[in-house]
Amino acid sequence: MIVIPAIDLHDGQCVRLLQGDFNRCTVYSDDPVQMAQEWEKQGAKRLHIVDLDGSLRGTPHNRQIIRNIAQKLSIPIELGGGIRDMDIIDDYLTAGVEWVILGTAAIRNAQLLKEAAGAYRGRIILGLDAKDGMVSVQGWTEKTSFSVKDVVDSVSDLDLAAIIYTDISRDGMQTGVNVEATKRLARMTHIPVIASGGVSDINDIRLVSEIEKEGVIGVIAGKALYEGTLSLQEAIAVAERADS
């Protein structure tokens, strides 16, 4: 299992939101490229980036910063936020991003997800943001009528790299990963699952590693790393021990 540090971009800065609320935003760095390099230095094998402004506005907003990070790092990047058409997907994947995450676009435009997954096999990730089992979109500001199971069933035949499952009631709150919901999702699909939302300390890494056998290949950590309640190096060590 891999531990994936998160960098959320807002107005060119590295930030964290509480439950996706832009009014509850904490800035952790005004140099996201340097922050990305620091996570790589500490042993990260993969980086998770979200263009928060893109998620809200529906179009990329921090594109140059993302390109700069991709050029500076030797580890792969997964990226989401504001990616709504094939031109943007093409642009990012040719600029050095390894995986593109489709969230809102995947829910609102199933054809785009199908086309992207066909054109870039194994390089498209489905981002599922949910609360109480129901999927939300548009930077978590809109709740849909789709359940997590509805969406997972609809993508079962696509060649996706993974599904990132975020419990938005926990994201940025450091209240613990929703392990049970993540496990249920993993059991619904053959597609690898990445857990997200609520990581608070090393115990969450241990708990998620216990469901790796269900198909959970990684966990994304954000605020806990920035607040210092979780050491990336310790988290990686625990995750790697679980693999042995």
N, C-alpha and C positions, 0 to 999 in steps of 0.2 A: 504494500500500500504506500502511496506517496502523499506527502504533506505539501500542499500548494499554497504559498503566500499570496495574498491578494493585494492588488493596488487598484483603488477606486479613484478615478480622475474626475475632478470637478473644477472648472475654471483654471485648468493647468496645474492644479495642486493634487497631492495625494491626501485623500480624506477618508473618513468613515462616517456613515450615516446610521442613525438609530432607526431600525425598521423601515429603511428606505425614505425617511423623512428629511427633505432638504433643509428644513428649519432646525433640525437637530444634527448639525454637521460639525465634525471636529477635523481640523487641518493638522496633519502629521508631518508633512514635508512640502516645501515649495519647489522641490527638485525630484520629480518622479523617476527620472532616469537614474539618478544617484541612488534612490531608494531601491530600485530594481537591481542595480549592481550590488547593493549591500545584501539583498536576499540571496543572490547567486553566490556571493562570497561566503555566506553562512551555510551553504550546502544545498540550497534549493535545486531541485532537478526540473522544475517547471514553474511557470508564473501565471497567475490568473489576473487579467486586467479587465476592468469594466469602465467604459466611457459613460459615466452617469449622466452627463449632459446629453449625450447621444440617446440614451435610453428614454429620457424625458421628452426630448425634442423630435425624436424619430429620424435623426440624421447625424452622422459623425461630427464630433465637435473638437476632439483632442487628437486628431489624426497624426499631426506631425510629431507630437510627443510619443505616440505609439510607434511610429516608424523609427524614431530615435532609439527607443528601448529595444526594438527588434534588432537594430543594427549593432547595438552595444553588447547585447547578451549572447552567450553561447548556448544557453538553455532554451528550450522551446516555450512559446507563449500561447495561451488560449485567451481569446478576446471576445467580449460581448459589448453591446450597447449601441443602439442606433443603426444596426445593420439590417437594412430592409429590402435590399435588392441584389441581383447578381453582380452588378458593376462594383458595388462596395465590397462584396465577398471576394471578387477577383482581385481587387486592388490590395486588400489586406493580405491575402494569401500569397500574392507575388511580392509583397513588401517585406516578407520575413515572418509573418505570423503563421504559426503551425496549425492552429485550430480556430475556427470561427464559431462563436456561440450564437445560435438563433433562438430567441425567446419570444418576444411579441410577434415578430414576423412569422415564426413557425406556427403560432396559434391562429393568427389572422389570415395567413396565406399558406395553406398546406402545400400548394403547388410549388412555391418557392423552396420550401424545405426539401421536397422531393427532387426538384431540379438540382439544387445545390448538393444534396447527398449523392446524386448520380454523377455529377460532374467532378466532385471532389470526394471520392470514396475514402472514408476513414478520417476525414479532416473537418467534418461538421459535427458540432456538439449541440444537442437540444438542451436549452435552459428552461427548467420548470420551476417557477416561483409560485409557491402555494401557501395557503393558510386554511387550516381545517379541511384539507383535502381538495380545496378548490383553487384553480389556477388564476393568477393575477398577471396583468400585462402593463405595458407603458410605464416602466420604472416602478412597478408595484402600485401604481395609483388607481388602476381599474381592475375590479374583480370580474371574472368571466363566469359563464354558466357551465364551463367544462371542468370535470373532475380530473384528478391526476390519472386515474385509470383510463378515462376516455382518451386522453392524449397519448398515453403510453401504448394503448392498443392500436391506435391509428398509425403509429410509426414503426410497428414491429417488423415490417418488411424492408426498412431503409438501412443502408450501410452507414450508420452513425458511429462516431468515435466513442461517444459517451452521452449520458444524461446527467446534467448537474441539477441536483434537487436542493432547493433552498426553502427552508421554512421561514417565511418572511416575518412571522411573529417573533422569531428569535434572533434574526440577523442584527448584528451589532449590539446585541443585548448581553452577550456573554452568559447566557442562562443554560447553556448545554445544548448539544446537538440533539435533534429529534431522531434518535437512533431507531426507534420503533417504526416511525413513518418511512424512514430511509430504507429499512430492511423490507418493509412491505412493498415498497416500490421496486426494489431490486428483485424481489421474488416474482414480480409481474412480468419481467422482461429478461431477454438474453443480452441486452445492451448493457455494457459496463456503466456503473453508477458512481458519481462523485458526490459526496455529502458536503453540504454548505449551510452556514447559518447557525450561530450560537456557540461556537467553540469558545471555551472559557479557560481551560488549563489542560495539563497533560492527561488528566483522567478522560477527557473527551477523546483524545487520540487513542487511548487504550480501548475505550468503548467502541469506537468506530472500527478499530482494527479487528475486533471480535466478530464483526459481521462481514469481513472481507470475503469469507467463504461463500457469502450470498451473492457476490458479484460487485461489491463496493471496492473500487480500485484506488480511491483517494479521498482526501478531505481538504477543504479550503479553509484556511485560517486568516483572519484579518485583524480585528480589533485586539484580540488577545495578544497577538504579536506586537502590535504597536503600543499597547499599554504595559507590556512586560509581564503579563500573567502567564505567558507561554513562551518558552525558549524554542526557537526553530530547530536548533541543533539537537536538543533533547527530544523534540517531537519526531524528528527524522530517525533518531536512534531507536525510539520505541516502535515506530512503524516498521523499521527494517528488522527489528528483532521478531516482530509478529510474522514476518515473511519467512523466517528461518525455521 
